[in-house]
Amino acid sequence: MTRAARTSREHVEFLIVPFVDKDGVEDGDQGKNRKPYDHNRDYGENCIYPSVGAIRELVPAWAGGKLRFGIDLHCPHIRGPHNEVLYFVGGPDEAAWARCLEFCALLESACRGPLPYFAKDNLPFGQGWNTTQAGVLKSCGRWLCEQPGILWGHTIEFPYANVSGAVVSVEGARAFGRDLLAAMERYLKEVVEAAG
């Protein structure tokens, strides 16, 4: 067990939702751009998917205003440009995006595993697909940014099969998880220290 993992076990509580669209997975529908919209556009007030509604109830009740870091580990489309790299998705809140970029620099420097992350691959709000509908409807990342007490909340797109040419495997995904945890620990420590 890494030092970051030991520290986190002793001082951090995690809430993990393994995946949201169980019914779609069982039906063979990968859900991207499902009509009227996919699950990751359903975090507004009047959500239509029961699983999203359950998350919207569970997280605030569980956190009790103490949620500091929230991450939506999301799968992009199956293949093609911007679907075969790890990247964070920006929202319209410029201050939240600035905090995301601070974390991204830490993550890029923390990556030791076989799946590379480069901050240059991030998708700021207003670029590529991350424009109109993504701005009107609310994603999990945008919803996380609104939670009481939150310091950081965003979506990272984690490809199905390859990351910048590296094959996604169980071992590679776990290694990225360790890198992500190390960056989270460092980010939270630096933010808390900066706050005094």
C-alpha positions in Angstrom: 0.0 0.0 0.0 1.3 3.4 -0.9 1.9 6.2 1.6 -1.0 8.2 0.0 -3.3 5.2 0.3 -2.4 4.7 4.0 -2.9 8.4 4.7 -6.2 8.5 2.9 -7.4 5.4 4.7 -6.7 7.0 8.1 -8.1 10.5 7.3 -10.5 10.3 4.4 -13.9 8.8 3.9 -14.8 7.8 0.3 -18.2 7.3 -1.3 -18.0 5.4 -4.5 -20.8 4.7 -6.9 -19.5 1.9 -9.2 -21.6 2.9 -12.2 -24.8 4.7 -12.9 -26.5 3.2 -16.0 -26.9 -0.5 -15.1 -30.1 -0.9 -17.1 -28.4 0.6 -20.2 -25.4 -1.6 -19.8 -27.6 -4.7 -19.5 -29.6 -3.6 -22.6 -26.4 -3.1 -24.6 -27.0 0.6 -24.9 -23.8 2.5 -24.1 -25.9 5.6 -23.4 -23.8 8.3 -25.0 -26.2 10.9 -26.4 -29.3 8.8 -25.4 -32.6 10.6 -26.1 -33.6 12.9 -24.7 -30.1 13.1 -23.1 -27.7 10.8 -21.4 -27.3 10.3 -17.6 -24.5 12.8 -17.4 -26.8 15.6 -18.4 -29.4 14.8 -15.8 -28.1 16.5 -12.6 -30.5 19.5 -12.8 -33.5 19.9 -10.5 -35.9 17.7 -12.5 -33.9 14.6 -13.2 -35.5 11.8 -15.3 -33.2 8.9 -14.4 -33.9 7.2 -11.0 -30.2 6.4 -10.5 -29.2 10.1 -10.9 -32.0 11.1 -8.5 -30.7 8.6 -6.0 -27.1 10.1 -6.3 -28.5 13.6 -5.9 -30.1 12.5 -2.6 -27.3 10.3 -1.3 -24.3 12.5 -1.7 -25.5 15.6 0.3 -27.0 13.4 3.0 -23.8 11.3 3.3 -21.4 14.4 3.1 -23.3 16.6 5.6 -21.6 19.7 4.1 -18.1 18.1 4.5 -17.5 17.0 0.9 -14.2 18.5 -0.2 -13.3 16.6 -3.4 -15.7 15.1 -5.9 -14.8 13.3 -9.1 -17.0 11.8 -11.8 -15.0 9.1 -13.5 -16.8 9.1 -16.8 -16.4 7.1 -20.0 -16.2 9.1 -23.3 -17.5 7.9 -26.6 -16.1 4.6 -27.9 -13.3 5.9 -30.1 -12.1 8.8 -32.2 -10.7 12.3 -31.5 -10.8 13.3 -27.8 -12.1 9.8 -26.9 -8.8 8.1 -26.6 -7.1 10.4 -24.1 -7.6 11.1 -20.4 -9.1 14.6 -20.0 -11.0 16.8 -17.6 -14.2 18.5 -18.8 -14.5 22.2 -18.0 -17.7 23.9 -16.9 -18.8 27.5 -17.3 -17.6 28.5 -13.8 -14.1 30.0 -14.5 -13.0 29.9 -10.9 -13.8 26.2 -10.6 -12.0 25.6 -13.9 -8.9 27.4 -12.5 -8.9 25.1 -9.5 -9.3 22.1 -11.8 -6.2 23.2 -13.7 -4.2 23.5 -10.5 -5.1 19.9 -9.7 -4.3 18.9 -13.3 -0.7 20.1 -13.0 -0.3 18.0 -9.9 -1.9 14.9 -11.5 0.3 15.3 -14.6 3.4 15.4 -12.4 2.2 12.4 -10.3 1.5 10.0 -13.2 3.8 7.1 -12.9 1.7 4.3 -14.3 1.3 3.2 -17.9 -1.7 5.4 -18.7 -0.5 8.9 -19.5 -2.4 12.1 -18.5 -1.5 15.4 -20.2 -3.3 18.6 -19.1 -3.1 19.8 -22.7 -5.8 17.2 -23.5 -8.4 18.8 -21.2 -11.5 20.2 -22.9 -12.4 23.7 -21.6 -16.0 24.8 -21.7 -16.9 26.3 -25.1 -14.6 24.0 -27.1 -15.4 20.8 -29.1 -18.6 19.1 -28.0 -18.4 20.9 -24.6 -20.7 23.8 -25.6 -24.4 24.3 -26.0 -26.3 21.3 -24.6 -23.5 20.6 -22.1 -24.0 24.2 -20.9 -27.8 24.1 -20.7 -28.1 20.7 -19.0 -26.2 19.9 -15.8 -23.4 17.3 -15.7 -22.3 15.5 -12.6 -19.1 17.6 -12.6 -21.0 20.8 -12.6 -23.4 19.5 -9.9 -20.4 18.5 -7.7 -19.1 22.0 -7.9 -22.3 23.3 -6.3 -22.1 21.0 -3.2 -21.8 22.7 0.2 -18.2 22.9 1.4 -16.7 21.5 -1.9 -13.2 22.6 -2.8 -13.0 20.7 -6.1 -15.5 18.9 -8.3 -15.1 17.8 -11.9 -15.5 15.1 -14.5 -12.6 13.1 -16.0 -13.2 11.2 -19.1 -11.5 7.7 -18.9 -11.4 5.8 -22.2 -12.6 2.3 -22.6 -9.7 0.7 -24.6 -6.7 2.9 -25.0 -5.2 6.1 -23.6 -2.8 7.9 -26.0 -2.0 4.5 -27.5 -1.5 2.7 -24.1 -3.9 -0.3 -23.7 -6.4 0.2 -20.8 -5.9 -2.9 -18.5 -6.9 -3.7 -15.0 -3.3 -3.1 -13.8 -3.1 0.2 -15.8 -6.4 1.5 -14.4 -5.3 0.6 -10.8 -2.0 2.4 -11.4 -3.9 5.5 -12.6 -6.0 5.3 -9.5 -2.9 5.4 -7.3 -1.6 8.4 -9.3 -5.0 10.1 -8.9 -5.0 9.5 -5.2 -1.5 10.9 -4.8 -2.5 14.0 -6.6 -5.7 14.4 -4.6 -3.8 14.1 -1.3 -1.3 16.7 -2.4 -4.0 19.0 -3.7 -6.0 18.9 -0.6 -3.0 19.3 1.6 -1.9 22.4 -0.3 -5.4 23.9 -0.3 -5.8 23.4 3.4 -2.3 24.8 4.2 -3.0 27.8 1.9 -6.2 28.5 3.8 -4.2 28.7 7.0 
